[in-house]
Every structure is written in structure tokens, then in C-alpha cells.
Amino acid sequence: MQQPTSRQLYAYWDGLRNGRIAPRRFEVDPARIASLLHETFIAECTGLLEFRFRLAGTKICQQFGRELRGVDFLGLWPVADRDAMASLVRNVQTDGAVAHGMFHGFSRTHRKASFEFILMPLIHTDRTINRLLGAITAIERPFWLGTEPLASFEVSELHLHWPDGAPAFISNGDAEVISLSSRRFRVVEGGLPGRTD
């Protein structure tokens, strides 16, 4: 994670969870992350691997060129990327992983902007992870972004990270990289300090 919004939101979330698999939704205090809210969102599980935006920051909606409330997060992605994104979200929901990565957004006139995203688990009711706390941040924001709606998206990198260490199926202690044609999917062990991803 390179963008300040991603790093600061992760640090806030990690402090809230305080060693638990995930914090509860009601523990998130918007006043504590006021400077990040314009690039932050919350999505809720409304079906089998269906996460609809409940809240989306003003900058995200402006850059996408539409209101995202009620839009399915996985529905944003083309068929070629949807399975990989669904697998990523499944790891967040079932294992308490943190997901992050990069994608490109394209306008109808074929202009391209690059983005970083992060997804973190939240518990809303009982002990089930049924919310995602996330952020989407433009990388080197081009001048036209926010004036031309984004019409399509393409994932370039996907990463998984377990804040308390790797899950049991990783035994060699190294990050596992899964190839997606020219894209990368990386499973990251342990904490973020000192990482350059």
C-alpha cells in the first residue's frame, strides 16, 4: 500500500480491532477519520458474495461519475476480473484478511486513470463479517478525472494480507504470488511496516 489514505485507514482499522479478527461497525467513528471520508466507503453483504455500497465518499463518486450507493462492488468489474475480485472478497469475509491492490479506470474516450484500493472486514451483527470498510484513491490524479465518467475498469494487482500472520495453508513463510496473466495476486504474511507494495 502506497497511498496515504490506504495506510491511514488501515492503521485506524487495526487499532480498532485491537487483536480481534475485525472491529464492529458501530466502533467506526467518522469524526476520527474525517480527512479520509471523501475516499472511504462501506459496503454491506446483501447476498452470496454480493456487497452493495452503503456509503461512498464524495471524491470516489465524483471520480466514478455517479452515485455508488446501492451499487454492487463486484458488479463494477469485467467478467475477466470478477472471479479474482470475488476470491479476494471471500478471503476478507471468511478469513478476516485485508485486501488491497490497484486497478485502472477508463473513460468513454479511452482516457486512463490508475487507482489503489483497500478492503477491510467489519462485523455488524453477531460475530459475522458482513461489512467491508474500504478506500479508493487515485494515483497521480489526471487533470480530467471527475469531469469524464469512468466507463470500465481493469484490475492490475491484487494482494491479500493477514494482520496477525499468514493463514495455516502457507507454510513456507514467504509471500505467495499467483499469476493472473500479466497481473499479480500476492498473499502477504504479517504486518505492513517496512513494506514497499
N, C-alpha and C positions, 0 to 999 in steps of 0.2 A: 504494500500500500504506500503510495507516494503523496496523495493529495491530503492537505491539512484536514479537510472535513472528515475524510475517512479515518484518519488517525485519531482525531479528537473524539469523534463519535464512538470509535472502538474503546478508547480509554474510559469514556464516561460509562458505556455499557459494561465494561469489565469491572469497573468499580462498583456498579450497582449489583452485579450478580454476586460479588463477594464470595467466590469459590463455588457457587451453585452452578448448575448446568445453564441456567438463564434467569434473568430477573423477571419480575412480574410487570405486566403492562402498567399498572397503576403507580409503580415506583418511578416511572419516567416522568421527570418534571421539566416541561418545556422551558421554564424560566432558566434552568441550569444550562441549557444548550441553545439559548436564544440566537446566538450568532450563527448557528448551524442549521436552523429550521428551514431556511429557504432552499436547502439542498437535501433535506431529510424527508423520509416517508415512513408510513406504517402500512403494512398490508395484512389482511386477515385471511385465514383459511376458511373458504366457503364451500369446499368440496374436496374430492380426492385430487391432491396436488393442484388445487386452484387457489390462488392468493390474489384477492382483489385489493386495490389501493383504497384504504380508508381515508388517509391523509397524504397529500403530496405537496412539498414545498413550492412556493411561488416561482422560484427560478427553474425548477425541474419542469413545471407545467409550461412556463414561458418558452423554454428551450425546445420542448417537445411540440409546442404549438397547439396544445389542447389541455383541457382539464382531465386529469388522470383518475380522479375519484370514481370508483366503481369499475375501473378497467382491470382485467386480469393480467398480473405481472408476466406470467408465462406466455400469454397471448401476444405480447409485444414482439416475440422472437420468431424468425422464419423457421420453417419445418426443419431445415438443416441444423439449426442450433437448439431447437426446443428440447430435444431429449437430453442434451448435455446440461441445459439450464434446469430441467426438471430433476435430474440426478443431483445437481448441486443443491437445489431447494430441499430435496428429500433428505440429504445429509444434515442440513440445518435443522429441519423439523424433527427428524427421528434421532439424531445423534448429538444435537447441540453444537454442531460445527459452526464456524464463521466462514462465510463465502465472500470472496472478493475477486475482482477481475476487471477487464477492460472490454469495451465494445465501440464500434463505430456507428454513427448515425448519419443517414444520407437524406438530403432534401430532394424534392422532386426535380430540381435542376442539377442533381448529382454532386452537390457540394457535400464535403465530408467533415464531420467533427468527431473527435475521439473523447471517450468518457471513461471514468473509473467508477466502479460501484462497490458497495459492501452490503452484506445481508447478515443480520444477527438475530438469534432466536429470542422470542419473548413468550412468557406464559400469561394467558389472560384469565382462564378459569381452570380450576382443579390443578392438575400437575402436567397438563398437556401443552406442548409448544404449539400454539395456534396463531401466532403473530410473527411478523418479520419487521424488525427495525432496520432501516436501510438508508443509504445516501447515494446520490448520483451526482458526480461532479465533472464538469467539462475540463478537459486537459488542453491548455493553451487555447482558450476560447476564441474561435474565429470571429471576425467582425460581424458576420451575417447571422450568427446564431441568435435565435429569438425573434428574428424577422421572417425567416422561412421555416415553416413546419418541417419536422423530421418525418419522412415517409417510410423509411425502412431502417433495419438495424442488422448488424453482423457482429457476433462475438469474436474477439481476438484472443483473449486469455481468460482462463477460469482457474481459481485457486481455492483450496479448502484448508482450513486451519482449525486445530483443536486447541483452545486456550490452555488446557491443563495437560497437554501432551497428545501424542498420536493415539488413535484407536488401536485396539488389540491386533487387528489384522495387519498392521505394519510392524514388522519385526526387525527390519534392518537398521532402524534409527535414522534413515535418510528420507528426504522428501521424495515422494513417488511422482513421476511425471508421466502422464498419459497423453499420447499424441492424438490430436484431432486434426488430421491433415496438416495444414500449415499453422495450426493453433496449438496452444499448450493448456494442459489441465494439470495443476500441481496440488498435491496434498502436502501440507506443511505441518511439521511437528512443532509443538510447543509455542512459546511466546513470540512476540513481534520485535522486541528490542534488537537493534542492530541489523535488521533485515533490510535489503535494498529493493525488494519486489515492488 
